Amino acid sequence: MASVDVYDAYTAPDQSDIDLSVVMPCLNEEQSVGLCVTKALEGIARSGLRGEVVVSDNGSTDRSVEVAAAAGARIVHQPEKGYGNAYLKGFASARGRYLVMGDSDDTYDFTKLDELVRPLQSGNYDYVLGSRFGGEIRKGAMTWSHRYVGNPILTGVLNLFFGLKSTDAHSGMRAFTREAIDRMGLGCEGMEFASEIVVKAAKAGLRVTEVPIVYHPRIGESKLNGVRDAWRHLRFMLILAPTYLFIYPGLTLFLAGLIGQTVLLSGPVRVGGRELDVHFSILFALITIVGSQALIFGTFTRTYSKSIGLDQQSRLSDWVEKDFSLERGLIAGAMFFLAGFGVDLGILIEWINRSMGPLNAIRPALFALTFMTLGMQVLFASFFLSIFRIKVHTITPRPATDSAGSTSGANETSG
């Protein structure tokens, strides 16, 4: 069944008449969306604010649009699929200075949205999260795996990566000021939108608080895919946490590989009755190189994040900005390379002294190869990193003048 566009038929109040906008995404929720709209209007009345309910339809093929409009909602259509896309459309269309988001499946009690908005009205907070784990999760509202495994793990990872103290990072009910929405610069299209809000709120320095809420069993069929959606959340968090994705693992691998190679440089080592020989030297060499590459990627990522305003505080990017120079990078790379070349030169001299006869020098040769490779990596990385230091200034062209010296074009005025 084709969706009916009722947007033009809705007479919305002027901007000055709206204090609060309740935004709901909707995809085939005809059984529950009308109830949610009715509850939201009741919640707006309880808050004492002037408000509206905006339902962002994401391509419903049932009667969701008609039901929501009949209950008093203003409908906007988002043809691009995705949880985040639906909310982005709804936020852009909302007219209130406060915004409340919540699903249209009756899992959240919109009659109590005044409890979410109250901290915003105090002026002390920019963003309020409704915590299901800080409140109550009704029987049957959440599967065992999501309640005791998925949500706690993802929330814990997010808190660790970004230094937060959230109890329910993936709650679907939240409230913001309009300014907070603008400062976050949200853009994720899918389910990772929930994680994006928490991460970007922290990076934007928003004042955040939580209020307990009750989570109810949903009406209708769930559209979540546990494994896929969990991966999308984790993937997003890893991309925005280069310290945990690149730097910590890279530093661990680099040091482990370098120490392992150094220990085996003089010969085999017995550990627990087993002998670690040249094969482990090769392994440690590879680990060292992989670790150094991860460290370089981490440096690139932190520097780029700072350059586009995504990472406001980064000691590493501050160091790149203040102390790094291409020349210093080239010197450091050359020192690594020459250290490895010096070891290789020593092997060559020993070989010549032995009248170019058999020589067992695989371990020092691997050690030398590792340092020469590190040197080349640093040399090339220094050139790449120097790109971030290029300052680009836009010059506004002066208006053209005719032979009489008067300006023409867009700046011309008539007297």
C-alpha positions as a Markdown table, in Angstrom:
| # | Residue | x | y | z |
|---|---|---|---|---|
| 1 | Met | 0.0 | 0.0 | 0.0 |
| 2 | Ala | 1.4 | 3.4 | -1.0 |
| 3 | Ser | 2.1 | 5.9 | 1.8 |
| 4 | Val | -0.2 | 8.9 | 1.9 |
| 5 | Asp | 1.5 | 12.2 | 2.4 |
| 6 | Val | -0.5 | 14.2 | 5.0 |
| 7 | Tyr | 2.3 | 16.7 | 5.7 |
| 8 | Asp | 0.7 | 19.4 | 3.5 |
| 9 | Ala | -2.6 | 18.9 | 5.2 |
| 10 | Tyr | -1.2 | 19.5 | 8.7 |
| 11 | Thr | -1.4 | 23.1 | 9.9 |
| 12 | Ala | 1.6 | 23.4 | 12.3 |
| 13 | Pro | 2.0 | 26.3 | 14.8 |
| 14 | Asp | 4.6 | 29.0 | 14.2 |
| 15 | Gln | 8.1 | 28.4 | 15.4 |
| 16 | Ser | 7.5 | 30.8 | 18.3 |
| 17 | Asp | 4.6 | 28.6 | 19.5 |
| 18 | Ile | 6.6 | 25.4 | 19.9 |
| 19 | Asp | 8.7 | 24.6 | 23.0 |
| 20 | Leu | 8.9 | 20.9 | 22.7 |
| 21 | Ser | 9.1 | 18.5 | 19.7 |
| 22 | Val | 8.7 | 14.7 | 20.3 |
| 23 | Val | 10.3 | 12.8 | 17.4 |
| 24 | Met | 9.4 | 9.2 | 16.6 |
| 25 | Pro | 10.8 | 7.0 | 13.8 |
| 26 | Cys | 8.2 | 4.7 | 12.2 |
| 27 | Leu | 8.3 | 1.7 | 10.0 |
| 28 | Asn | 5.1 | -0.3 | 9.8 |
| 29 | Glu | 4.0 | 0.4 | 13.4 |
| 30 | Glu | 0.2 | 0.8 | 12.8 |
| 31 | Gln | -0.6 | -1.2 | 15.9 |
| 32 | Ser | 1.3 | 1.1 | 18.3 |
| 33 | Val | 2.2 | 4.5 | 16.7 |
| 34 | Gly | -1.3 | 6.0 | 17.4 |
| 35 | Leu | -1.0 | 5.0 | 21.0 |
| 36 | Cys | 2.5 | 6.5 | 21.2 |
| 37 | Val | 1.4 | 9.8 | 19.7 |
| 38 | Thr | -1.6 | 10.0 | 22.1 |
| 39 | Lys | 0.8 | 9.4 | 25.1 |
| 40 | Ala | 3.2 | 11.9 | 23.8 |
| 41 | Leu | 0.5 | 14.6 | 23.5 |
| 42 | Glu | -0.5 | 13.8 | 27.1 |
| 43 | Gly | 3.1 | 14.0 | 28.2 |
| 44 | Ile | 3.5 | 17.4 | 26.5 |
| 45 | Ala | 0.3 | 18.6 | 28.3 |
| 46 | Arg | 1.8 | 17.4 | 31.7 |
| 47 | Ser | 5.0 | 19.3 | 31.0 |
| 48 | Gly | 3.1 | 22.6 | 30.6 |
| 49 | Leu | 5.0 | 23.3 | 27.4 |
| 50 | Arg | 3.6 | 24.0 | 23.9 |
| 51 | Gly | 4.6 | 21.1 | 21.7 |
| 52 | Glu | 4.2 | 18.9 | 18.7 |
| 53 | Val | 4.7 | 15.2 | 17.8 |
| 54 | Val | 6.7 | 14.5 | 14.7 |
| 55 | Val | 6.5 | 11.0 | 13.2 |
| 56 | Ser | 9.3 | 10.4 | 10.7 |
| 57 | Asp | 8.0 | 7.7 | 8.4 |
| 58 | Asn | 10.7 | 5.5 | 7.0 |
| 59 | Gly | 8.8 | 3.8 | 4.2 |
| 60 | Ser | 5.8 | 2.2 | 5.9 |
| 61 | Thr | 3.6 | 0.0 | 3.8 |
| 62 | Asp | 0.8 | -0.4 | 6.3 |
| 63 | Arg | -1.5 | 2.3 | 7.7 |
| 64 | Ser | 1.1 | 3.8 | 10.1 |
| 65 | Val | 1.0 | 7.2 | 8.5 |
| 66 | Glu | -2.8 | 7.5 | 8.6 |
| 67 | Val | -3.0 | 6.2 | 12.2 |
| 68 | Ala | -0.3 | 8.6 | 13.4 |
| 69 | Ala | -1.9 | 11.6 | 11.6 |
| 70 | Ala | -5.3 | 10.8 | 13.0 |
| 71 | Ala | -3.8 | 10.7 | 16.5 |
| 72 | Gly | -2.5 | 14.3 | 16.0 |
| 73 | Ala | 1.1 | 13.8 | 14.7 |
| 74 | Arg | 2.8 | 15.8 | 12.0 |
| 75 | Ile | 4.2 | 13.4 | 9.4 |
| 76 | Val | 7.5 | 13.8 | 7.6 |
| 77 | His | 8.8 | 11.2 | 5.1 |
| 78 | Gln | 12.3 | 9.8 | 5.0 |
| 79 | Pro | 12.6 | 7.5 | 1.9 |
| 80 | Glu | 16.3 | 6.6 | 2.8 |
| 81 | Lys | 16.2 | 3.5 | 5.0 |
| 82 | Gly | 17.8 | 3.5 | 8.4 |
| 83 | Tyr | 17.1 | 4.2 | 12.1 |
| 84 | Gly | 19.5 | 7.2 | 12.0 |
| 85 | Asn | 18.2 | 8.5 | 8.8 |
| 86 | Ala | 14.6 | 8.6 | 10.2 |
| 87 | Tyr | 15.8 | 10.5 | 13.2 |
| 88 | Leu | 17.9 | 13.0 | 11.3 |
| 89 | Lys | 14.9 | 13.8 | 9.1 |
| 90 | Gly | 12.7 | 14.2 | 12.2 |
| 91 | Phe | 15.2 | 16.4 | 14.0 |
| 92 | Ala | 15.6 | 18.6 | 11.0 |
| 93 | Ser | 11.8 | 19.0 | 10.7 |
| 94 | Ala | 11.1 | 19.6 | 14.4 |
| 95 | Arg | 10.4 | 23.1 | 15.5 |
| 96 | Gly | 10.9 | 22.9 | 19.3 |
| 97 | Arg | 13.8 | 24.3 | 21.3 |
| 98 | Tyr | 13.7 | 21.0 | 23.2 |
| 99 | Leu | 13.6 | 17.7 | 21.4 |
| 100 | Val | 12.6 | 14.2 | 22.8 |
| 101 | Met | 13.3 | 11.1 | 20.8 |
| 102 | Gly | 11.6 | 7.7 | 21.4 |
| 103 | Asp | 10.5 | 4.6 | 19.4 |
| 104 | Ser | 7.0 | 4.3 | 18.2 |
| 105 | Asp | 6.5 | 0.7 | 19.4 |
| 106 | Asp | 5.2 | 1.6 | 22.9 |
| 107 | Thr | 8.4 | 0.5 | 24.7 |
| 108 | Tyr | 8.8 | 3.9 | 26.2 |
| 109 | Asp | 6.2 | 5.8 | 28.3 |
| 110 | Phe | 5.8 | 9.2 | 26.6 |
| 111 | Thr | 3.3 | 10.4 | 29.3 |
| 112 | Lys | 6.3 | 10.9 | 31.6 |
| 113 | Leu | 8.5 | 12.8 | 29.1 |
| 114 | Asp | 8.3 | 15.8 | 31.4 |
| 115 | Glu | 10.8 | 14.0 | 33.6 |
| 116 | Leu | 13.3 | 14.0 | 30.7 |
| 117 | Val | 12.7 | 17.6 | 29.8 |
| 118 | Arg | 12.9 | 19.0 | 33.4 |
| 119 | Pro | 16.7 | 18.9 | 33.6 |
| 120 | Leu | 16.9 | 20.8 | 30.3 |
| 121 | Gln | 14.5 | 23.5 | 31.6 |
| 122 | Ser | 16.7 | 24.0 | 34.6 |
| 123 | Gly | 19.5 | 25.2 | 32.2 |
| 124 | Asn | 22.0 | 22.9 | 33.9 |
| 125 | Tyr | 22.0 | 20.2 | 31.2 |
| 126 | Asp | 22.1 | 20.0 | 27.4 |
| 127 | Tyr | 21.3 | 16.3 | 27.0 |
| 128 | Val | 19.3 | 13.8 | 29.1 |
| 129 | Leu | 19.4 | 10.1 | 28.7 |
| 130 | Gly | 16.5 | 7.9 | 29.9 |
| 131 | Ser | 18.2 | 4.9 | 31.5 |
| 132 | Arg | 16.4 | 1.6 | 31.4 |
| 133 | Phe | 19.0 | -0.1 | 33.5 |
| 134 | Gly | 18.8 | 2.7 | 36.0 |
| 135 | Gly | 15.0 | 2.3 | 36.1 |
| 136 | Glu | 12.9 | -0.8 | 35.4 |
| 137 | Ile | 12.9 | -3.3 | 32.6 |
| 138 | Arg | 9.5 | -5.0 | 32.5 |
| 139 | Lys | 9.3 | -8.8 | 32.0 |
| 140 | Gly | 9.5 | -9.7 | 28.3 |
| 141 | Ala | 10.7 | -6.2 | 27.3 |
| 142 | Met | 14.2 | -7.3 | 26.6 |
| 143 | Thr | 15.8 | -10.6 | 25.7 |
| 144 | Trp | 18.2 | -12.3 | 28.1 |
| 145 | Ser | 21.1 | -11.9 | 25.7 |
| 146 | His | 20.5 | -8.2 | 25.2 |
| 147 | Arg | 19.9 | -7.5 | 28.9 |
| 148 | Tyr | 22.8 | -9.4 | 30.4 |
| 149 | Val | 25.3 | -9.6 | 27.5 |
| 150 | Gly | 24.9 | -7.3 | 24.6 |
| 151 | Asn | 23.9 | -4.0 | 26.2 |
| 152 | Pro | 26.2 | -4.2 | 29.2 |
| 153 | Ile | 29.2 | -5.1 | 27.0 |
| 154 | Leu | 28.6 | -2.4 | 24.5 |
| 155 | Thr | 27.9 | 0.2 | 27.2 |
| 156 | Gly | 31.1 | -0.9 | 29.0 |
| 157 | Val | 33.2 | -0.7 | 25.9 |
| 158 | Leu | 31.8 | 2.8 | 25.1 |
| 159 | Asn | 32.5 | 3.9 | 28.7 |
| 160 | Leu | 36.1 | 2.6 | 28.5 |
| 161 | Phe | 36.9 | 4.0 | 25.1 |
| 162 | Phe | 35.5 | 7.5 | 25.8 |
| 163 | Gly | 35.8 | 7.9 | 29.5 |
| 164 | Leu | 32.1 | 8.0 | 30.2 |
| 165 | Lys | 29.9 | 6.7 | 33.0 |
| 166 | Ser | 26.7 | 5.9 | 31.2 |
| 167 | Thr | 24.5 | 3.1 | 32.5 |
| 168 | Asp | 22.5 | 2.6 | 29.3 |
| 169 | Ala | 24.3 | 3.9 | 26.2 |
| 170 | His | 21.8 | 2.4 | 23.8 |
| 171 | Ser | 18.5 | 3.6 | 25.3 |
| 172 | Gly | 16.1 | 4.8 | 22.7 |
| 173 | Met | 14.5 | 7.6 | 24.8 |
| 174 | Arg | 16.5 | 10.8 | 25.2 |
| 175 | Ala | 16.0 | 14.6 | 25.3 |
| 176 | Phe | 18.2 | 17.4 | 24.0 |
| 177 | Thr | 18.2 | 21.2 | 23.5 |
| 178 | Arg | 18.2 | 22.3 | 19.9 |
| 179 | Glu | 21.7 | 23.7 | 20.4 |
| 180 | Ala | 23.0 | 20.3 | 21.6 |
| 181 | Ile | 21.7 | 18.7 | 18.4 |
| 182 | Asp | 23.5 | 21.3 | 16.3 |
| 183 | Arg | 26.7 | 20.9 | 18.2 |
| 184 | Met | 26.9 | 17.2 | 17.9 |
| 185 | Gly | 26.7 | 17.2 | 14.1 |
| 186 | Leu | 25.0 | 13.8 | 13.9 |
| 187 | Gly | 25.2 | 11.8 | 10.7 |
| 188 | Cys | 25.0 | 8.0 | 11.2 |
| 189 | Glu | 22.3 | 6.4 | 9.1 |
| 190 | Gly | 21.7 | 3.1 | 10.9 |
| 191 | Met | 21.4 | 1.7 | 14.4 |
| 192 | Glu | 24.8 | 3.0 | 15.4 |
| 193 | Phe | 23.1 | 6.4 | 15.6 |
| 194 | Ala | 22.4 | 5.6 | 19.3 |
| 195 | Ser | 26.2 | 5.2 | 20.0 |
| 196 | Glu | 27.0 | 8.2 | 17.9 |
| 197 | Ile | 24.8 | 10.4 | 20.2 |
| 198 | Val | 26.7 | 9.3 | 23.3 |
| 199 | Val | 30.2 | 9.7 | 21.7 |
| 200 | Lys | 29.6 | 13.0 | 20.1 |
| 201 | Ala | 27.9 | 14.4 | 23.2 |
| 202 | Ala | 31.1 | 13.7 | 25.1 |
| 203 | Lys | 33.3 | 15.1 | 22.4 |
| 204 | Ala | 31.2 | 18.2 | 22.1 |
| 205 | Gly | 31.5 | 18.7 | 25.9 |
| 206 | Leu | 27.7 | 18.6 | 26.5 |
| 207 | Arg | 26.4 | 18.6 | 30.0 |
| 208 | Val | 24.8 | 15.2 | 30.4 |
| 209 | Thr | 22.6 | 13.6 | 33.0 |
| 210 | Glu | 20.4 | 10.4 | 33.3 |
| 211 | Val | 16.9 | 9.8 | 34.6 |
| 212 | Pro | 15.5 | 6.4 | 35.3 |
| 213 | Ile | 12.7 | 5.2 | 32.9 |
| 214 | Val | 10.5 | 2.1 | 32.6 |
| 215 | Tyr | 11.0 | -0.1 | 29.5 |
| 216 | His | 7.9 | -2.0 | 28.4 |
| 217 | Pro | 7.4 | -5.0 | 26.0 |
| 218 | Arg | 7.0 | -3.7 | 22.5 |
| 219 | Ile | 3.9 | -4.0 | 20.4 |
| 220 | Gly | 4.5 | -5.6 | 17.0 |
| 221 | Glu | 7.5 | -7.3 | 15.5 |
| 222 | Ser | 11.0 | -6.3 | 16.4 |
| 223 | Lys | 13.2 | -5.0 | 13.6 |
| 224 | Leu | 16.5 | -5.5 | 15.4 |
| 225 | Asn | 19.2 | -7.9 | 14.2 |
| 226 | Gly | 21.2 | -8.6 | 17.4 |
| 227 | Val | 24.5 | -9.6 | 15.8 |
| 228 | Arg | 24.5 | -7.2 | 12.9 |
| 229 | Asp | 23.4 | -4.2 | 15.0 |
| 230 | Ala | 25.9 | -5.0 | 17.8 |
| 231 | Trp | 28.7 | -5.1 | 15.3 |
| 232 | Arg | 27.6 | -1.8 | 13.8 |
| 233 | His | 27.7 | -0.2 | 17.2 |
| 234 | Leu | 31.1 | -1.8 | 18.0 |
| 235 | Arg | 32.5 | -0.9 | 14.6 |
| 236 | Phe | 31.5 | 2.8 | 15.0 |
| 237 | Met | 33.1 | 3.0 | 18.5 |
| 238 | Leu | 36.3 | 1.4 | 17.3 |
| 239 | Ile | 36.6 | 3.9 | 14.4 |
| 240 | Leu | 36.2 | 6.8 | 16.8 |
| 241 | Ala | 38.6 | 5.3 | 19.3 |
| 242 | Pro | 42.0 | 5.1 | 17.5 |
| 243 | Thr | 43.8 | 4.9 | 20.8 |
| 244 | Tyr | 42.2 | 1.5 | 21.6 |
| 245 | Leu | 42.0 | 0.4 | 17.9 |
| 246 | Phe | 45.6 | 1.2 | 16.9 |
| 247 | Ile | 47.8 | 2.7 | 19.5 |
| 248 | Tyr | 47.5 | 0.4 | 22.5 |
| 249 | Pro | 47.6 | -2.8 | 20.4 |
| 250 | Gly | 50.4 | -1.4 | 18.2 |
| 251 | Leu | 52.5 | -0.4 | 21.2 |
| 252 | Thr | 52.0 | -3.9 | 22.8 |
| 253 | Leu | 53.0 | -5.7 | 19.6 |
| 254 | Phe | 55.9 | -3.4 | 18.9 |
| 255 | Leu | 57.5 | -3.8 | 22.3 |
| 256 | Ala | 56.8 | -7.6 | 22.4 |
| 257 | Gly | 58.3 | -8.1 | 19.0 |
| 258 | Leu | 61.3 | -5.9 | 19.7 |
| 259 | Ile | 62.0 | -7.5 | 23.1 |
| 260 | Gly | 61.6 | -11.0 | 21.6 |
| 261 | Gln | 64.0 | -10.4 | 18.8 |
| 262 | Thr | 66.6 | -8.9 | 21.2 |
| 263 | Val | 66.4 | -11.9 | 23.5 |
| 264 | Leu | 66.9 | -14.3 | 20.6 |
| 265 | Leu | 69.7 | -12.3 | 19.0 |
| 266 | Ser | 72.4 | -14.2 | 20.8 |
| 267 | Gly | 71.0 | -17.7 | 20.1 |
| 268 | Pro | 68.2 | -20.1 | 21.0 |
| 269 | Val | 66.4 | -19.7 | 24.3 |
| 270 | Arg | 64.8 | -22.6 | 26.2 |
| 271 | Val | 61.4 | -21.9 | 27.7 |
| 272 | Gly | 59.5 | -24.6 | 29.6 |
| 273 | Gly | 61.6 | -27.4 | 28.2 |
| 274 | Arg | 61.1 | -26.1 | 24.6 |
| 275 | Glu | 63.6 | -24.3 | 22.5 |
| 276 | Leu | 62.8 | -21.0 | 20.8 |
| 277 | Asp | 64.9 | -20.6 | 17.7 |
| 278 | Val | 65.1 | -18.7 | 14.5 |
| 279 | His | 61.5 | -19.4 | 13.6 |
| 280 | Phe | 60.5 | -17.2 | 16.6 |
| 281 | Ser | 62.9 | -14.6 | 15.5 |
| 282 | Ile | 61.0 | -14.3 | 12.2 |
| 283 | Leu | 57.7 | -14.2 | 14.1 |
| 284 | Phe | 58.9 | -11.4 | 16.4 |
| 285 | Ala | 60.2 | -9.5 | 13.4 |
| 286 | Leu | 56.8 | -9.6 | 11.8 |
| 287 | Ile | 55.1 | -8.6 | 15.1 |
| 288 | Thr | 57.4 | -5.6 | 15.5 |
| 289 | Ile | 56.6 | -4.4 | 12.0 |
| 290 | Val | 52.9 | -4.9 | 12.4 |
| 291 | Gly | 53.0 | -3.1 | 15.7 |
| 292 | Ser | 54.9 | -0.1 | 14.3 |
| 293 | Gln | 52.4 | 0.1 | 11.4 |
| 294 | Ala | 49.4 | 0.2 | 13.9 |
| 295 | Leu | 51.2 | 3.0 | 15.8 |
| 296 | Ile | 51.6 | 5.0 | 12.6 |
| 297 | Phe | 47.9 | 4.4 | 11.7 |
| 298 | Gly | 46.9 | 5.6 | 15.2 |
| 299 | Thr | 49.0 | 8.7 | 14.8 |
| 300 | Phe | 47.4 | 9.5 | 11.4 |
| 301 | Thr | 43.9 | 8.9 | 12.7 |
| 302 | Arg | 44.3 | 11.0 | 15.9 |
| 303 | Thr | 45.8 | 13.8 | 13.9 |
| 304 | Tyr | 43.1 | 13.7 | 11.2 |
| 305 | Ser | 40.3 | 13.6 | 13.9 |
| 306 | Lys | 41.8 | 16.7 | 15.5 |
| 307 | Ser | 42.1 | 18.5 | 12.1 |
| 308 | Ile | 38.3 | 18.0 | 11.4 |
| 309 | Gly | 37.2 | 18.9 | 14.9 |
| 310 | Leu | 36.1 | 15.4 | 15.9 |
| 311 | Asp | 38.8 | 14.9 | 18.6 |
| 312 | Gln | 39.1 | 18.0 | 20.7 |
| 313 | Gln | 41.7 | 16.8 | 23.1 |
| 314 | Ser | 44.6 | 14.6 | 22.0 |
| 315 | Arg | 48.2 | 14.8 | 23.3 |
| 316 | Leu | 49.4 | 12.9 | 20.3 |
| 317 | Ser | 47.8 | 15.3 | 17.8 |
| 318 | Asp | 49.0 | 18.2 | 19.9 |
| 319 | Trp | 52.6 | 16.9 | 19.7 |
| 320 | Val | 52.2 | 16.5 | 15.9 |
| 321 | Glu | 50.9 | 20.1 | 15.7 |
| 322 | Lys | 53.5 | 21.7 | 17.9 |
| 323 | Asp | 56.7 | 19.6 | 17.8 |
| 324 | Phe | 56.6 | 17.4 | 14.7 |
| 325 | Ser | 58.3 | 18.5 | 11.5 |
| 326 | Leu | 59.1 | 16.6 | 8.3 |
| 327 | Glu | 62.8 | 17.1 | 8.9 |
| 328 | Arg | 62.6 | 15.5 | 12.4 |
| 329 | Gly | 60.6 | 12.6 | 11.0 |
| 330 | Leu | 63.2 | 12.1 | 8.3 |
| 331 | Ile | 66.0 | 12.1 | 10.8 |
| 332 | Ala | 64.2 | 9.6 | 13.0 |
| 333 | Gly | 63.5 | 7.3 | 10.0 |
| 334 | Ala | 67.1 | 7.6 | 8.9 |
| 335 | Met | 68.4 | 6.7 | 12.3 |
| 336 | Phe | 66.3 | 3.5 | 12.3 |
| 337 | Phe | 67.4 | 2.6 | 8.8 |
| 338 | Leu | 71.1 | 3.3 | 9.6 |
| 339 | Ala | 70.9 | 1.2 | 12.8 |
| 340 | Gly | 69.7 | -1.8 | 10.8 |
| 341 | Phe | 72.2 | -1.0 | 8.0 |
| 342 | Gly | 75.0 | -0.9 | 10.5 |
| 343 | Val | 74.1 | -4.4 | 11.7 |
| 344 | Asp | 74.1 | -5.7 | 8.1 |
| 345 | Leu | 77.4 | -4.0 | 7.5 |
| 346 | Gly | 78.9 | -5.8 | 10.5 |
| 347 | Ile | 77.6 | -9.1 | 9.1 |
| 348 | Leu | 79.2 | -8.3 | 5.8 |
| 349 | Ile | 82.6 | -7.5 | 7.4 |
| 350 | Glu | 82.5 | -10.8 | 9.4 |
| 351 | Trp | 81.7 | -12.7 | 6.2 |
| 352 | Ile | 84.6 | -11.1 | 4.4 |
| 353 | Asn | 86.9 | -11.9 | 7.4 |
| 354 | Arg | 85.8 | -15.6 | 7.1 |
| 355 | Ser | 87.0 | -15.6 | 3.5 |
| 356 | Met | 83.3 | -15.4 | 2.4 |
| 357 | Gly | 82.7 | -18.9 | 3.8 |
| 358 | Pro | 79.6 | -20.2 | 5.6 |
| 359 | Leu | 78.1 | -17.8 | 8.1 |
| 360 | Asn | 75.2 | -18.3 | 10.5 |
| 361 | Ala | 73.8 | -14.8 | 10.9 |
| 362 | Ile | 70.1 | -15.2 | 10.3 |
| 363 | Arg | 69.1 | -13.7 | 13.6 |
| 364 | Pro | 71.1 | -10.5 | 13.4 |
| 365 | Ala | 70.1 | -10.2 | 9.7 |
| 366 | Leu | 66.4 | -10.3 | 10.7 |
| 367 | Phe | 67.1 | -7.8 | 13.4 |
| 368 | Ala | 68.8 | -5.5 | 10.8 |
| 369 | Leu | 65.9 | -6.0 | 8.3 |
| 370 | Thr | 63.4 | -5.1 | 11.0 |
| 371 | Phe | 65.1 | -1.8 | 11.8 |
| 372 | Met | 65.6 | -0.9 | 8.1 |
| 373 | Thr | 61.9 | -1.6 | 7.5 |
| 374 | Leu | 61.0 | 0.6 | 10.5 |
| 375 | Gly | 63.1 | 3.4 | 9.1 |
| 376 | Met | 61.5 | 3.2 | 5.7 |
| 377 | Gln | 58.0 | 3.3 | 7.4 |
| 378 | Val | 58.9 | 6.4 | 9.4 |
| 379 | Leu | 60.4 | 8.1 | 6.4 |
| 380 | Phe | 57.2 | 7.6 | 4.3 |
| 381 | Ala | 54.9 | 8.3 | 7.3 |
| 382 | Ser | 56.6 | 11.6 | 7.9 |
| 383 | Phe | 55.8 | 12.8 | 4.4 |
| 384 | Phe | 52.2 | 11.7 | 4.8 |
| 385 | Leu | 51.9 | 13.2 | 8.3 |
| 386 | Ser | 53.2 | 16.5 | 7.1 |
| 387 | Ile | 50.2 | 16.9 | 4.9 |
| 388 | Phe | 48.1 | 17.6 | 8.0 |
| 389 | Arg | 50.3 | 20.6 | 8.8 |
| 390 | Ile | 49.5 | 22.3 | 5.5 |
| 391 | Lys | 47.5 | 25.4 | 6.2 |
| 392 | Val | 44.9 | 26.3 | 3.6 |
| 393 | His | 43.6 | 29.8 | 3.4 |
| 394 | Thr | 40.7 | 30.8 | 1.1 |
| 395 | Ile | 41.2 | 34.1 | -0.7 |
| 396 | Thr | 38.0 | 36.0 | -1.5 |
| 397 | Pro | 38.3 | 37.4 | -5.0 |
| 398 | Arg | 37.8 | 41.2 | -5.3 |
| 399 | Pro | 34.8 | 42.3 | -7.4 |
| 400 | Ala | 35.6 | 43.1 | -11.0 |
| 401 | Thr | 35.8 | 46.7 | -12.1 |
| 402 | Asp | 35.0 | 48.3 | -15.4 |
| 403 | Ser | 37.1 | 50.8 | -17.3 |
| 404 | Ala | 35.4 | 53.6 | -15.3 |
| 405 | Gly | 36.5 | 52.0 | -12.0 |
| 406 | Ser | 33.0 | 51.0 | -10.9 |
| 407 | Thr | 32.2 | 47.5 | -9.6 |
| 408 | Ser | 29.9 | 45.2 | -11.5 |
| 409 | Gly | 28.1 | 41.9 | -10.8 |
| 410 | Ala | 26.6 | 40.8 | -7.6 |
| 411 | Asn | 27.8 | 43.8 | -5.6 |
| 412 | Glu | 26.2 | 46.4 | -8.0 |
| 413 | Thr | 23.5 | 48.6 | -6.5 |
| 414 | Ser | 21.2 | 51.1 | -8.1 |
| 415 | Gly | 20.7 | 54.5 | -6.8 |
